């Protein structure tokens, strides 16, 4: 990710610092430059060293009482995130500062997909699409066939009405309309 001279890290630094997000923030610029210089030198800075070197704090600075460095690192992380969500969204490498640490890490990003290629029909997609369509149609056909066979077997259990059955025998001579008119 970085050659021995830190050329790649320097070009990333130049691009980030040239962005509008970093042009108007002296403290974020200074802190990022310092952390990148430490990274190039292989130094892991301490909170008190950052306070002295970047923010000109003296020996009386106590990190437990003054959160200046922690807040500044938090703001730098947030500004870097904003940069990578806007100007740097297509950058191949990202600078990250892990939580609880004051070191720079370079992370290679995955190439972004072209939104137009999302719905591109390829031969593999078409074969996959056809397979799923055939599978769904087969399942639906089997369900319908089973329902039909179940219905057919149910129909076979019903008995056809025979006029000679005792229950139905009186209905031949029964006039339903006459019996209703007598009640009215």
Secondary structure, 3 states (H helix, E strand, C coil): CCCCCCHHHHHHHHHHHHCHHHHCCHHHHHHHHHHHHHHHHCCCCCHHHHHHHHHCCCCCCCCCCCCHHHHHHHHHHHHHHHHHHCCCCCCCEEEECCCCCCCCEEEECCCCCCHHHHHCCCHHHHHHHHHHHHHHHHHHHHHHHHHHHHHHHHHHHCCCCCCCCCCCHHHCCCCHHHHHHHHC
